[in-house]
Each structure stands twice: as C-alpha cells, then as structure tokens.
Amino acid sequence: MVRLYLASRNPGKVSELRKLGSYFGIEIVPLDLPKVEVQSESLEYVSLFSAVNAFLTLRKPLIVEDSGLYIEALNFFPGAYSSFVYRTIGIRGVLKLLEGVENRQAYFKSVIALAAPNLPEVKLFTGVVYGVIATEPRGSRGFGFDPIFIPEGSAKTFAEMEEDEKNRISHRGRAFMELAGWLADNCSKVMCYSWT
Ligand code: IMP
C-alpha cells in the first residue's frame, strides 16, 4: 500500500482525503506541519510552494491540497482567498454580496500537489466542480462553503450530502482521482518502493 503524508490542519479536508485514499488503497497520514503559505491568486502556485516546503522538512512522500470557491458574479472572487473570506465575512457575508444577484454560477477548484523522494518534480492534479450558490444555507455536513454550494445535476447542497456522495463529484474527489490514476500508471516498484 502506498502511504502519503498529508500536510493540512483542516479536519474536513483531512477526513475527505483519507476516505478518498481508502477507495484507492492509498493510506493518507495527516501531519501537523507548520504551514508556510504564500499569497498568490494561483492555487497551483500556493500548493506547489507548500509541497516543496513540507518536503524540505519531512523528506517523505506527501501531498498538499489547496482549494477555493470561484463565484462568477464576483469576478471569480474569493478563489485562492477563500479560507480568509470564510474566516472573515463567512457564508452570511458571501450571501450578502450576492443579494439580488441573478447569476449564481460558481465553481470549486482543488489542486493536489505531490512531492516525494525519487520524483524529479512536484506533480499537480486538478479537479473542478461547477454549480450554483444557494440563496440560503442548507445542511450540516461537510465544512466551509458546503451549505451554500449546489453542484450541477443535484438539488442538494454539499452540506446535505454524505461524505461519499460529495467525494464522488467534488473538486477534491476529482483531483484525487487524477492523483490515483497517475499513481496507478507511474508508481512502479522501483520508483515507489520506499513510499510505504
Ligand atoms: P485552503 O485550501 O486551506 O486555503 O482553504 C480553502 C477554503 O475554501 C476553505 O477554508 C473553505 O472555506 C473553502 N473550500 C474549499 N474546499 C471546500 C469544500 O469542499 N467545501 C466547502 N468549502 C471549501
């Protein structure tokens, strides 16, 4: 079994990623590393930077996941600043910004960065889920903006779904599937023999 350390302090993300790992025989081990986070509009850049930093400390196979909510009517704000916006104005603040706004289109994006010994570069895996912003919060599961995000093709918000249901369609689930596919294709015994 491949073991990947996960540098994250967000319990919602940790739970989802551990579950996702279990579907593919990948053991995800959360780690409480001090997070060196760079300010950038690019999730790719943020996750790459964090993965390099975490790897310099740990020197073991690890992943970092960065994600954000992009709202069309707000020129794709808050994007890479989603955790700051969640901590400051929160769900209520976002709904206020969208009061009277008809265009509720939005998407979540997730970037997973993989760094490991024997890997010549950090690999990035991306997942996106399109949907709309609800007019009021619904549901109590998940985390962050889950109560106001209704994914395309569903009547439920992410917070009204079981974790498995969210994982099947979420940005994080999609990015993880890319990672699992890459590992299945590239993780030969020679390269990944020490990834346990
Ligand atoms: P970061 O990736 O730790 O910088 O945080 C991303 C922020 O985006 C989180 O704190 C949430 O507010 C939001 N977010 C990312 N993914 C999700 C999700 O799956 N559900 C709800 N909110 C999310």
Residues whose N, C-alpha, C, O or C-beta is under 5 A from the ligand:
A	BS01	IMP	E65 D66 S67 G68 L69 S82 S83 Y86 F143 G144 F145 D146
